Structures are given as C-alpha cells and as structure tokens.
C-alpha cells in the first residue's frame, strides 16, 4: 500500500520538475553512456559498461520511486486548514520548556522539509509529536538524545 503525502502546489511542481528532468535529461545520458561503453569492445571485461549499467539501474529506481510519490501526492488547499490543531501545512510556534527557546515551524511532507527555512517533516519526531496538538497543549517528544517537552503557543496558516 502506498503512502499518501500532502504537498503545497509549489512542492508538487518541484517534484514533477525533478521527475521530468530525470526522464528527459538523465535517462538519455545514461543510455548514451551505455552505448559508448558497449562500443569499446568485449563486454565481459568492460568495467565502464558495468558501471554505466549500474548507474542506469539506480536512475531507473529513483525514477520509479519518484513516480510513486507523485502518483500518491495530494495538494492541500491551505485556506481550508483547521487552525485549532496542528496539521500538515500548519505553522506552529512552540516553546521548549527546558531552555525557554521559542521556535516556529511549518509542518510539510518529507520531500519539502528544509530546516533552514523552518519547514520540518510531519514524519520527523517533532512533526509527529506536534500533530493534533492544540494551542496550550504540551507535547513530550522523544528525540535521539532524550525527551523534549514543548508548549504549543500558536497555530496559523498563511
């Protein structure tokens, strides 16, 4: 069973662009590399041919996985999001109870995650721990170095 992922229109366009690039640019390059290596003689002792075939196999695997992601992608109308609780594509402001640090994140699909721009995956420990929480709730989240407790301060959408 395939996993449905939720994307912004921009995030889905980026995925489709990457898929098209792999199919339209990288796939022909891989085929040409195999053809060039094949032209160099005995295939049983041709390491260049073996490497080109392996690279093509990895490329086809990547294309296949990306096609599955795109096929199971759903675009979210952010204007319809419930802001009473943390959902995919929610913006959430949280406060670490231990050190008082406040952080703001947007929960997104794993392929859209970018910590530098404040986007964290809903599949990450913090993302999973925040899903369904409401303003005023406390989230105890298991992270690699222990348990961190956050207070949910604010939830909104853009």
N, C-alpha and C positions, 0 to 999 in steps of 0.2 A: 504494500500500500504506500502510495506516495504522500509526501507531506506537503500540505498547502502552506504557502508563505505569502505574507501580505506586504505589498510594496506601495511606495508613492509612484505616481506616473513617471517621475524622473528616474527613479530607481529601476523600474521595469524597462524604460527606454535604454538605460545604460546596459542592462543585462542583454537585451536584444541586439544592441550595437556590438557588444563583445561577441555574441554568438555569430552574428553576420560576418564580423572580421575573421573569426576562426574559420568559418566555412569558405568565405570568398577570397581570403588572402593567405592564411596559414596552410589550409588544406592543399591548394595548388603548389605552394612552396615545398611541402612535404613530398608530394608526388614527383615534382621535378628533381628533388634530391635523390629519391629512389631511382629514377630513370638515369640520372648521371652516374650514380654508383653502379648500376647494372651494366652500363656501357663500358665500365672499366675492367671487365673480364670475369674470370671464374668466381661465381657467387659463393662457393663453398669456403673460400679463403678471403672473402672481401669484408673486412671489418666495417668499412664505410657503408656498405649496403646493409649490414646487420643494424648498425646504429641508425640509419635512415628509416628502416622498417620499424624499429623500436620507437623512434620519435613519432612516426606516423600513428602507431598504436596508442601512444599516450595522448596524442592530439585527438584522435577519434573518441577516446574515453572521456576526455574533457568536454568535447562537443556533445556527446551523449548525455553526460550529467547536466550540462547547461540547458540542453533541450528539455530535460525532465523538469528542471527548476522553472523554466519559462512556462512550460505547459501547466504547471501547478501554481503559478503565480496569480495572485488576485490583487487588484488595485483597490485601495481603500479611499473612500470619499471622506476626507478628514473633517469636512463640515458636519458629518453625521455622527462623529465620535461622541460617546458619552464621557463627559469630563468629571463625572462624580467618582470615577475609579480609574486606576492605571490600566491602560490597554495598549495594544500595538499602536504605534504612532502618537502616543501621548507624550507630552512634555511633562516632566516631573521634577520638582525641586525637593531634594532630600537633605537631611541634616544628620551627620554622623554623631551618635550620642557620646562616643568616646572622646573625640577631639573637638567637637563643635563645628567641624568643617561643613559648609553647605555646598552642594553640587547640583547642577542642573543637567538633565539628560533627556534625550528623545529616544524612546524605545522603537527599534526598527528591526527588519529582517536581518539575518546574519550577514548576507552579502552586502547590505547597505551600511553595516556598522563602521564607524570611524570615530575613535575616541577623541582625536584631536578636535573634531567639530561637535563633540558632545553627543554623538549617536552611539548607543550601545545596543547590542543584540538582545532580543527577547529570550534567546537561548542561553545567554550568559548567566552566571549565578545571580548577579544583581538584577538583571532583567527578569528572570524567573521569580525572584523573591519579591519584586515590586508589583507584578501583575495582579490585578484585582484589589489592590490596596486603595484606601480612600484617604482623603486629607485627614490628618490627625492619627492615622494608624501607625503602628510600629512594625517594621519589618526586620526580623532576625534572619540574616543571610549567611549561609555557610560559604566561606571563600577559602582558597588554598591555605591561608595562614591562620584560620580560625573562624570565629563567628563575629560578624559586624552587625550592629544594630543601627537602623536608620529610622528617623521620623519623617513621614511624608508631610511636607509643608504646603505644597501647591501642585495642582494638576491643571493643564490647559492644552489647547490646540491652537495652531496658527491659522 
